[in-house]
Amino acid sequence: MKFCPDCGSLLKPRKGKLICDCGYSTEEKINVREKIEHKEIEIVDENESYGRTTIPLVCWNCKKRGVYFWMRQMARADEAPTKFFRCKHCGKTWRSSK
């Protein structure tokens, strides 16, 4: 990190140079590199059993009653979990975050 000799603010990289909001800029060329971290994604097996808890909900696809459901925390912990539903007759899967 480098600071502006005129006002003491942090110099920001722009257009290959370090520039301050007060107008000061350096003549030295800089390269900015950013390290990107790859996160693992959990793949849910479609054939996996989710406890097989059924509810008397009507499937939107086949119009039959009987749906399995499970919940997953997809976002931050302070947000509601996402509910997934799968028809036990036709196998269609959908979700609701409400």
C-alpha positions, 0 to 999 in steps of 0.5 A: 500500500502506498499513500499520497504525499500531498494529502495522505490518502490511500493511492488507488490503482487506475489505468496502470498507475496509482492515483489519489482523489486529490489529483496526485498520480504516480508515474510508475507502472503497476500490475494489479493481480487478484487471486480467485478462490474456487469453492466446492459445489455440493451436487445433490444426487437425484436418486438420494432419499431425503427422509421420504417425508410426504405432505398432502400437496398436489403436484403441479405437473400430474395433479396427484396428491403426495409430495416429498420435501426437504429443506436446504440453506442456500444463502446466508444463515439469516435468510430462510432456507429453500424448500424443495418438493418432489412428486412421488408419482411423476418425479418432478422437482421444484423449489420454494424460498418462501 
